[in-house]
């Protein structure tokens, strides 16, 4: 049985393949894999060493988080759970086994998770200090520039807020930002997704000129941004039996779907790697994945099919929908 150190070294020896598996939205730049963060967003604020003595070592410069290859699996795949990360690593490396029940001391250690609790509390603070109303804010103007007029829905999704000056670790300064609540299956706010904004040369509000203008904070694994309740109008926990839910990767994509199909419940999974882990009530029996038009045969397609397999294994009917134009449904909305 491989211990934590041996698992980390084994993962590091296959660092490129590991990154392609769990961070498919990243790109290889020289000796590093570049990605927006552990939430799997596109960007370049986080780097993972692929070769040599530093293989598997990573750093997220927007949050200050660092670690080895096993820590990467823990952060990306397992919501901060080290024992779960070790099980996942053994299975991925081909040395799957049935783990013994953790001792009481280990259980206490897993429950404490001070770093995760600190990030979760910081996420809650960000959301609670943001303005509940988007209308007239730079976030509203930004969405309208993407063809998304929330007035057409009749009400603004409660999961979205606006922060006039939110700290960004990459640039070491404050920017206006659209903030979205990420909730777990029990409807508890466990994280936030941030989209930093700035005016472009024409005065239009766009994503800020950062390597990673979007980033998440807190525990994202299994959570969703609950954007639209659909025809029932009921909270996710009270969804009527046999309901269909549409899930997608990005906020703009999912809002575009909600505008086109307001009768459908729409949930944003934040990242491609999280789609298969989303926590849903048994009443949701059909899932439609609003997939991006990523290049066939690439890591993103492999991650999509992995999510599909996980969702099908829950006994639900799962379908994939793709935009007929552009890269996603927001491109379809804007023509």
C-alpha positions in Angstrom: 0.0 0.0 0.0 1.5 3.4 -1.0 1.7 6.0 1.7 1.1 9.7 1.1 4.8 10.4 0.2 5.0 7.5 -2.2 1.7 8.5 -3.8 2.8 12.1 -4.3 6.0 10.9 -6.0 4.1 8.5 -8.2 1.7 11.2 -9.3 4.6 13.6 -9.9 6.2 11.1 -12.3 3.0 11.4 -14.4 2.4 15.1 -13.8 1.5 16.0 -17.4 -1.1 13.2 -17.7 -2.4 14.1 -14.2 -3.0 17.7 -15.2 -4.6 16.7 -18.4 -7.0 14.5 -16.4 -8.0 16.8 -13.5 -7.3 20.2 -15.0 -8.4 19.8 -18.7 -8.9 23.5 -19.3 -5.2 24.2 -18.7 -2.5 24.6 -21.3 1.1 23.4 -21.4 3.6 26.3 -21.5 7.2 25.0 -21.5 7.8 23.0 -18.3 4.5 24.1 -16.7 0.8 23.4 -16.9 -1.0 26.8 -16.7 -4.6 27.1 -15.4 -6.8 29.7 -13.7 -6.9 27.9 -10.3 -7.8 24.7 -8.5 -11.4 25.2 -9.6 -10.3 24.4 -13.2 -11.2 27.8 -14.8 -9.2 28.8 -17.8 -6.4 31.2 -17.0 -2.7 31.4 -16.1 -2.6 32.4 -12.4 -1.7 28.9 -11.3 1.2 26.7 -12.5 2.1 23.1 -12.1 5.7 21.9 -12.6 5.7 19.0 -15.0 9.3 17.7 -15.1 12.4 17.3 -13.0 12.8 17.6 -9.3 9.9 20.0 -9.0 7.4 17.8 -10.9 4.0 18.0 -9.3 4.8 21.1 -7.3 2.2 23.8 -7.9 1.3 27.3 -6.8 -1.8 29.4 -7.2 -0.6 33.0 -7.2 -4.1 34.4 -6.9 -4.7 32.7 -3.5 -1.2 31.9 -2.3 -2.0 28.1 -2.1 0.9 25.7 -2.9 1.5 22.0 -2.6 2.7 18.8 -4.1 1.0 16.4 -6.5 -1.1 14.8 -3.9 -2.2 18.2 -2.5 -3.2 19.0 -6.1 -5.5 16.0 -6.2 -6.9 16.9 -2.8 -7.7 20.5 -3.8 -9.0 19.8 -7.3 -10.8 16.4 -7.0 -11.6 15.8 -3.4 -12.7 19.1 -1.8 -9.7 19.2 0.6 -10.1 15.6 1.9 -6.6 14.0 2.1 -7.8 10.4 2.7 -10.2 10.7 -0.2 -7.3 12.1 -2.3 -5.1 9.1 -1.4 -7.9 6.7 -2.4 -8.4 8.6 -5.7 -4.6 8.6 -6.4 -4.3 4.8 -5.8 -7.1 4.1 -8.1 -5.8 6.4 -10.8 -2.3 5.0 -10.6 -3.7 1.5 -10.8 -3.3 0.5 -7.2 -6.9 0.7 -6.0 -7.7 -0.9 -2.7 -10.3 -0.8 0.1 -9.2 1.7 2.6 -9.5 0.8 6.3 -11.9 2.9 8.4 -10.0 5.9 9.8 -9.2 6.0 13.4 -11.1 8.4 15.6 -8.2 10.8 15.7 -8.1 10.8 11.9 -11.8 11.5 11.8 -11.4 14.5 14.1 -8.5 15.8 11.9 -10.6 15.4 8.8 -13.5 17.3 10.4 -11.4 20.2 11.6 -9.9 21.2 8.2 -8.9 24.7 9.4 -7.7 25.9 6.0 -10.9 24.9 4.3 -13.0 26.5 7.1 -11.0 29.7 6.7 -11.6 29.8 3.0 -15.3 29.0 3.4 -15.7 31.8 5.9 -13.9 34.2 3.7 -16.2 33.2 0.8 -19.3 33.9 3.0 -17.9 37.3 4.0 -17.4 38.3 0.4 -20.9 37.3 -0.6 -22.6 39.0 2.4 -20.7 42.2 1.9 -21.6 42.4 -1.8 -24.7 44.3 -3.0 -27.7 42.1 -3.6 -29.0 44.1 -6.5 -27.2 44.0 -9.9 -29.4 46.5 -11.8 -27.4 49.5 -12.9 -24.0 48.1 -11.6 -21.0 47.3 -13.8 -22.0 43.6 -13.4 -25.3 44.3 -15.0 -23.7 46.3 -17.8 -21.2 43.4 -18.3 -23.9 40.8 -18.6 -25.9 43.0 -21.0 -22.7 43.3 -23.1 -22.8 39.5 -23.3 -26.5 39.6 -24.5 -27.8 38.7 -21.1 -30.7 41.0 -19.9 -31.8 39.8 -16.5 -35.0 41.8 -16.8 -36.2 39.4 -19.4 -36.3 36.7 -16.7 -38.6 38.8 -14.5 -36.2 38.7 -11.5 -32.5 38.6 -10.8 -31.0 35.3 -9.7 -30.4 35.6 -5.9 -27.1 33.7 -6.3 -25.6 36.8 -8.1 -24.3 39.9 -6.4 -22.1 42.9 -7.1 -19.0 44.0 -5.1 -17.7 47.5 -5.9 -14.1 46.8 -4.9 -13.0 43.2 -4.4 -9.3 42.3 -3.7 -7.5 40.4 -6.4 -4.4 38.5 -5.4 -2.9 38.4 -8.9 -2.8 42.1 -9.4 -2.6 43.1 -5.7 -5.4 45.6 -6.1 -9.2 45.9 -5.8 -11.5 45.6 -8.8 -15.3 45.7 -9.2 -16.6 42.1 -9.4 -19.6 40.0 -10.0 -19.9 37.5 -7.2 -21.9 34.2 -7.3 -22.8 32.0 -4.3 -21.8 28.3 -4.6 -24.0 26.1 -2.5 -23.7 22.4 -1.6 -26.5 19.8 -1.6 -27.8 21.1 1.7 -28.2 24.6 0.3 -25.3 25.9 2.5 -23.1 28.6 1.0 -19.7 26.9 0.8 -17.9 29.1 -1.7 -18.0 32.0 -4.1 -17.1 32.5 -7.7 -15.7 35.9 -8.6 -15.6 37.7 -12.0 -13.4 40.8 -11.8 -14.5 43.7 -14.1 -12.9 46.7 -15.7 -13.7 49.2 -18.5 -12.1 48.6 -21.9 -10.9 51.3 -24.3 -14.5 52.0 -25.4 -15.7 52.4 -21.8 -17.6 49.1 -21.9 -17.4 46.9 -18.8 -15.6 43.7 -19.6 -13.6 41.0 -17.7 -10.6 42.7 -16.0 -7.3 42.5 -17.9 -5.9 39.7 -15.7 -4.5 36.3 -16.5 -7.3 34.9 -14.4 -10.2 37.3 -14.3 -12.4 34.5 -12.9 -11.6 32.5 -9.7 -13.4 30.6 -7.0 -12.9 30.6 -3.2 -14.1 28.0 -0.8 -15.2 24.5 -1.4 -16.5 24.1 -5.0 -16.5 20.3 -5.3 -20.1 19.1 -5.5 -21.5 22.6 -5.3 -23.5 24.7 -7.8 -24.5 28.2 -8.5 -28.3 28.0 -8.4 -29.2 30.4 -11.2 -32.8 29.6 -12.1 -35.6 27.5 -10.6 -37.5 26.9 -13.8 -41.3 26.3 -14.1 -41.8 25.0 -10.5 -40.2 28.0 -8.9 -39.2 25.8 -6.0 -35.9 25.6 -4.2 -33.7 22.7 -5.4 -34.4 20.6 -2.3 -38.1 20.8 -3.1 -37.9 20.1 -6.8 -40.9 18.1 -8.0 -40.4 14.5 -8.8 -39.2 13.8 -12.3 -37.8 17.3 -12.9 -35.1 18.0 -15.5 -32.2 20.2 -14.6 -29.7 21.8 -17.0 -26.1 22.1 -15.8 -23.3 24.0 -17.4 -19.8 25.1 -16.8 -19.9 28.9 -16.9 -22.3 31.5 -15.5 -22.7 33.3 -18.8 -23.5 30.0 -20.6 -26.1 29.0 -18.0 -27.8 32.4 -17.9 -28.1 32.2 -21.7 -29.8 28.8 -21.3 -32.2 30.3 -18.7 -33.1 33.1 -21.0 -33.8 30.7 -23.9 -35.6 28.1 -21.7 -37.0 29.8 -18.6 -39.2 26.8 -17.9 -36.0 24.7 -17.1 -34.1 24.6 -13.8 -30.5 25.8 -14.6 -27.4 25.2 -12.4 -23.9 26.3 -13.0 -21.2 23.8 -12.0 -18.4 26.4 -12.1 -15.9 24.0 -13.7 -15.9 21.1 -16.1 -14.3 18.8 -13.6 -17.1 19.5 -11.1 -20.0 18.7 -13.3 -20.0 15.0 -12.5 -19.8 15.7 -8.7 -22.7 18.0 -8.4 -25.0 17.1 -5.5 -28.6 16.8 -6.6 -31.8 15.6 -4.9 -33.4 12.3 -6.1 -36.3 14.3 -7.6 -34.0 15.4 -10.4 -34.2 12.4 -12.7 -33.0 13.9 -16.0 -29.9 16.1 -16.6 -29.0 18.1 -19.7 -25.3 19.1 -19.8 -24.9 22.4 -21.7 -21.5 21.5 -23.0 -19.0 23.9 -24.6 -17.8 23.1 -28.1 -14.3 22.0 -27.1 -11.9 20.5 -29.6 -12.7 16.7 -30.1 -10.2 14.3 -28.7 -8.7 16.7 -26.2 -8.5 16.8 -22.4 -11.8 18.8 -22.1 -13.7 16.1 -24.0 -12.2 13.4 -21.8 -13.3 15.4 -18.7 -16.8 15.8 -20.1 -17.2 12.1 -20.7 -15.9 11.4 -17.2 -18.6 13.7 -15.8 -21.2 12.0 -18.1 -20.2 8.6 -16.7 -20.4 9.8 -13.1 -23.9 11.3 -13.6 -25.2 8.2 -15.5 -23.9 6.0 -12.6 -26.4 7.8 -10.3 -29.3 6.2 -12.3 -30.3 9.4 -14.0 -31.0 10.0 -17.7 -28.3 12.3 -19.0 -28.1 14.2 -22.3 -25.6 16.5 -23.8 -26.6 19.7 -25.6 -24.2 21.9 -27.6 -24.6 25.3 -29.2 -25.0 25.2 -33.0 -22.7 28.2 -33.3 -19.6 29.4 -31.5 -18.0 27.8 -28.5 -21.0 27.8 -26.1 -24.6 28.9 -25.6 -23.7 32.5 -24.9 -22.3 32.7 -28.4 -25.6 31.2 -29.6 -27.5 33.9 -27.7 -25.4 36.7 -29.2 -25.6 35.3 -32.7 
